[in-house]
Every structure is written in C-alpha cells, then in structure tokens.
Amino acid sequence: MAVAPLLLLLVLFTAAVLTVGYVLPAVLLAHWTARQLTRRPAWWRIPPACTPWVLPTTVVPSWHLAGLALYAAVLLPALSVHLTVVRADAGRPVQPCAAILLWGTLAVLCVVVGGGVVMAGDG
C-alpha cells in the first residue's frame, strides 16, 4: 500500500510531461496554422495538429494501439485548452473552464486511486 502515493506522483508527473510536451505544442501548432490560413483558430484544427506526435508509432505494427491510446488521451485535453484560449481571446470569463478542468482532474484522480485500491484488494 506504500506504493500508492508513489504511483499517484508518477501519474501526475506523466500528466505534466504530456501536457508540456504534447498538448501545449499541439494547440500552439493548430493556432499558428489557423492564423496563417484563416486568421482565426477553429476547433477542427486541433485533431490534425495532435497527429504528428503519434506518427512514429505507425512504423511498428505493435505500437499502433499505444499510439491510438496516446492520441485519444491527449485529444480531449487539447480541445479543452483550445476552448479556454478562445474564450480568453474573446474576453469571456474562463473561470467556468478552469473549474471544469479542476473538477475533471479531481474526478480522474479519484478513479485512479479507487481503481488502485480495488486492484490492491484483489491481489
């Protein structure tokens, strides 16, 4: 049971690395491309901007599922960041978005911790 706090720290560290190394660059790429082409960002530019980071997984067939899982795990946070940035640029309050992201993070952590407790009880 002493491993649970360390596992939680590992999950938080992995989430931070994915955010800084994948989500934010994908949103920046999508917004830069949109400003070059149409002068305004659009939500539908986010999925193609998330693609270059998983293209190396298409080389090895056994990595396809891992690449798809990574893409799926990062797409929703990238869309959330995009919507928050668009709201802020429009001058609308972003507090509801921040609250949704905070409560969503808390919910995910509760699921991870609950799943860890259940899995620890089975072993």
N, C-alpha and C positions, 0 to 999 in steps of 0.2 A: 504494500500500500504506500510505501515511501516513494515509489516511482511516480505516482500520480502528479505531484507538484512539478516534478522534472518534466514529465510528459506535457503538462499544460504549458510550461515555459517553452518547450520545443515547438508546440503548436503555435504559440504566439510569435516566436521568432520566425518560423516558417511563413506565417501570415504577413509579417512585416517585410520579410525579404521578397515575397511575391508581390506585395503592394508596391514596393520601391523599384523592384527590378522588372515587373511585368505590367501591372495595372496602370501606373502613372505614365510610363513611356508609351503604352498603347493609346491612352487618352490624349497625350501630347501629340502623337503621330496623327491620330484621327482629326484633332482640332487644327493642326498645322495644314494637313491636306485639305480640309474643308475650307480654310481661309484662303488657300492658294487657288482653289477651284471656284468656290461659290460665295466666299466672303462671310459665310455663317456656318457654324457647326450643326450637324444633324446626327441624330441618334444612330441612324443606319450606317454610319461610317465607323462605328466602334467595332462591330464584329470582324470586318476585314482587317482592321488595324491590330486586332488581337492575334491574327493568324501567323505573322512572320515568326513569332517566338516558338510555335509548335511545328513549323515546317521541318526542322531537323528530325522530328520523330517519324516522319513519313519514310525515311530512308530504311529504317529497320522495321520489318513487319511486326515483331513482337512488342514494339513500342507504340503501336497505333492506339491501343486502348488507353495507355498512360497519357499520350498526347491529347486525346479526346477528353479525358477526365480533367487534365490541366486546363484546357480551353474552356470547358464547361464551368470549372470552378472559378475562373478569372473573369468570364464574360459578365456575370451579374454585378460584381463589384465595379467593373469598368463602366458599365451603364449607369450605376449609381453615382459614381464620381462625375461622369459626363452631365447627368441631370443636375447635380449640385452646382457644377461650374456654370451651366447655362442659366440656372436660377440666379446665381450671384451676379452674372454679367447683365441680366435683365433688371437688376435692382430689387428683386423679390427676396423676401427673407429666406434664409437657408436653415433656420433653426429646426423646422419640421424634418428636413432631410437628415440633419445631424442627429436628431432624436431617433429617427427610424434606424439609422446606421448603428447608433449606440445600443438600442434595444435588440436589434438583429444580431449584433456581435454577442451580446449577453445571452441571447437565446441559443446561438450556436455553441458557445462555451458550456452552457448548461447541458445541451445534448451530448457534447463530447465527454463531459465529466460523468453524466448519467450513464452513457454507454460504457465508459471505463469501469464504473462501479459494477454494472451488470456483468461485464466480461470478467472482471476480477472475481465476482461471486461464482461464476461458472467453473473457473479453473481450480 
